[in-house]
Amino acid sequence: MLKAGGESIFVAVDGEVYPVITDYRGSLIGLVDNKSEEILFLRHFDMLGRKSVSFNEIEKARAAVLERILSGALAIFIEFLNSWNRKC
């Protein structure tokens, strides 16, 4: 994830670059297709922190794979790399 001014601006997955949508804390909540500029997915969280995801109907299969790749342990690892890069 590349950041500018402390804000995430894109992620690279398998050589493809995707602009990101973040919340007020900088957490990744959505991804945008870099060619069509369509939103691929948006993550929603209820008051208890339960996640639901809305997918682009046209690109649903690809969007679901990308959302899975960018969640959980990998997202934590990406954030770790970003914080490490800021310290260097």
N, C-alpha and C positions, 0 to 999 in steps of 0.2 A: 504494500500500500504506500503510495507516495503522498506525502503531506506538504502543504504549503501554508505557512502561517499557523501551524498547529492543526490544520484541518485536512482530513483525508480527501484526495481528489481523484485517485483511481487505483485499481488493483490490476495486476497482470496474472492471468490464468492460462497456462498452456500457450504462451506467446501472444495471447490476445489481451488487449488493454480495455478495461471497462471503467467508465466514470462511476463514482459511487454517490449514494445518498446517505447522509449521516444525520444522527439526532444531535441534540444540543451538547451531548457529552463527546461526540465524535465517533460513536459506535456505528458500525455499518448496518443500515436498515434497508438498503435498496441498491440495486445495480441497474445501470443503463447500458443498452447496446450502443457501442461506439459508432456503428454505421447508420442504423435507422433512428437512433436517438430515442427509441421506445424504452420505457421502463420494463425491465425483465422480471423483477420481483420486488415486493415491499414486505418487510417484516412488521408485524403489529404485536404489541404486548399489552395484555390486560393489566388490571391493577395488582394482580397476584404474580405477574411476571410470566404468565403462560404465553407462549409464542404461537402466532398463526401467520401464515404467509399467503400473500396474493401473488399469483403468477400471471404473466403475459400469456393470454390464451394462444396466440399464434406461435410463440416460442416456448411453450410450457415445458417440454422435455429438457431443452437446453437450460432454461431458467432454473428448473428443479435441481439439475446436476450442479450448476454453479452455486445455488443457495446451499446445498449440502456441503460442497467443497469449502465454502467460506464461513461455515458455522463451526462451533465447537472448538476442538483442540487446534485446528489450523488457524482459526481467527485469533486465538490467544497467542499462537506462535508468531503470527504476522505482527500483532501489537507489540510483542516482545522485541522483535527485530526493529520495529520503528523506534521504540524507546531506547534501544541500544544504539541505533544510528544517531539519535539526537545527542547522546552522551559523547559520541566520538567526534 
